[in-house]
């Protein structure tokens, strides 16, 4: 799927507000991750198309890849 071309942002105020919204989203995501960790809930991420968790299933250690289930209809 090709994304349509877009015009770059040239208005400094629009760019400033976009950066501000991105910063707010980053803070909210970080707070949710910290809360999950404090509750013992693993966080999952997609890195390079692979699902990765921040907890090892055995000892809560380093990030490990987990096999994603195939949800395609056959």
C-alpha positions as CSV (number, residue, x, y, z in Angstrom):
1,X,0.0,0.0,0.0
2,X,1.4,3.3,-1.0
3,X,0.9,6.4,1.1
4,X,-0.2,9.5,-0.7
5,X,2.4,12.3,-0.9
6,X,1.9,15.2,1.4
7,X,3.2,18.7,1.7
8,X,5.8,19.3,4.4
9,X,4.8,21.5,7.3
10,X,6.0,25.0,6.9
11,X,4.0,26.8,9.5
12,X,6.2,27.0,12.7
13,X,3.2,27.1,15.0
14,X,1.7,23.9,13.5
15,X,5.1,22.2,13.8
16,X,5.5,23.4,17.5
17,X,2.0,22.1,18.4
18,X,2.7,18.7,16.7
19,X,5.9,18.3,18.7
20,X,4.1,19.3,21.9
21,X,1.4,16.7,21.2
22,X,4.0,14.0,20.5
23,X,5.8,14.9,23.8
24,X,2.5,14.5,25.7
25,X,1.8,11.2,24.1
26,X,5.3,10.0,24.9
27,X,4.9,10.9,28.6
28,X,1.5,9.1,28.7
29,X,3.0,6.0,27.1
30,X,5.9,6.0,29.5
31,X,3.6,6.4,32.6
32,X,1.5,3.5,31.4
33,X,4.6,1.3,30.9
34,X,5.8,2.1,34.4
35,X,2.4,1.4,35.9
36,X,2.2,-2.0,34.1
37,X,5.6,-2.9,35.4
38,X,4.6,-2.0,39.0
39,X,1.5,-4.2,38.6
40,X,3.5,-7.1,37.1
41,X,2.0,-6.8,33.7
42,X,4.5,-7.2,30.8
43,X,4.7,-4.6,28.1
44,X,4.7,-5.8,24.5
45,X,6.2,-4.0,21.5
46,X,6.5,-4.6,17.8
47,X,10.2,-4.2,16.8
48,X,11.1,-4.9,13.2
49,X,7.8,-6.8,12.8
50,X,8.4,-9.1,15.7
51,X,6.4,-9.0,18.9
52,X,8.8,-8.4,21.9
53,X,8.0,-8.3,25.6
54,X,10.0,-6.5,28.2
55,X,9.8,-9.6,30.6
56,X,11.3,-13.0,30.2
57,X,8.7,-15.5,30.9
58,X,10.9,-17.2,33.5
59,X,12.7,-14.6,35.5
60,X,11.4,-11.2,34.5
61,X,14.7,-10.4,32.8
62,X,15.6,-9.0,29.4
63,X,13.4,-8.5,26.4
64,X,12.5,-11.6,24.5
65,X,10.7,-12.3,21.2
66,X,7.4,-14.1,21.5
67,X,5.8,-15.9,18.6
68,X,2.8,-14.0,17.3
69,X,-0.4,-16.1,16.6
70,X,-1.5,-16.3,13.0
71,X,-4.9,-14.6,12.8
72,X,-5.3,-15.0,9.1
73,X,-8.4,-16.7,7.8
74,X,-7.8,-19.9,6.0
